[in-house]
């Protein structure tokens, strides 16, 4: 009997060891933690961050000293206002192509050059509920900007997944800087960010305070903005500490909600 009990105990112990060693399936929290690490900004030796656009929602941080080679600008998601595109156009003396098929109001840009397109961005040319869509690469080509160096802003309420996911690495490489708002943090967003990092490095991360939540940890908000710089321009500073957030130039997207920049885990 004693031998039988010892054998049974050994079997139970072996089972416990096997269960402990069994690979744990990745949870949604695991994915978000990995994504946060992917979008956390790196330190550059050659980036001077500047705010372009409004003080609050609509303004983004870019490396102002790395915009000199830009020959055309693209602003996706307008909703009748494009302070970012207007600032870029006036500063660089380039045309900003603005895209929005949900709001036909043309923004006013005194002293800038703008070309508004009543069209949305997606993975391919199509019409959805009478609205026109086309890919980024097709839109660039139709505007005669193929081969030009670009700066791009994208805030399209989730359409960034298909739009940027459909772009080739070659087309992405024509973009010197990309500022975008992301609207999720699942496996699809992780895959998109990992694709973008073949071409870009993140230089700034901002959490939209109009969407702060405790249900999206380690992110303090389920909407967040990332500023990217092309790797061919970026000079990494491996000796510098990891950049701390928020930055002095950060502003709340909306004044009607409390901020949550410091609540990242």
Number of C-alpha atoms within 10 A of each C-alpha: 6 7 8 9 10 11 12 12 12 12 12 12 12 12 12 12 11 11 11 10 9 9 8 8 7 8 9 14 15 14 16 21 16 15 22 19 9 16 22 18 20 18 21 20 12 14 18 12 17 13 17 20 18 15 16 13 17 17 20 28 24 24 21 14 11 18 18 11 12 19 18 23 25 24 25 24 23 25 15 14 17 23 21 21 32 27 21 24 22 17 14 17 15 19 19 27 21 25 25 24 19 15 14 15 14 18 18 13 16 10 12 18 16 24 14 16 16 17 21 25 27 21 20 15 15 15 12 8 6 8 13 18 21 17 20 23 20 15 21 19 12 10 11 11 16 15 14 15 18 24 24 19 21 23 18 22 13 15 18 22 20 16 20 22 19 16 15 11 14 10 13 20 19 18 23 24 28 22 24 21 22 23 20 18 23 14 14 14 20 19 15 17 21 15 15 21 17 13 19 24 27 25 23 27 27 24 29 24 24 19 17 21 15 13 10 16 18 17 24 23 25 20 22 21 20 22 23 28 26 21 17 11 15 21 12 15 13 11 8 11 9 12 15 13 16 15 14 6 11 19 22 19 21 15 12 9 13 12 20 21 21 11 15 14 9
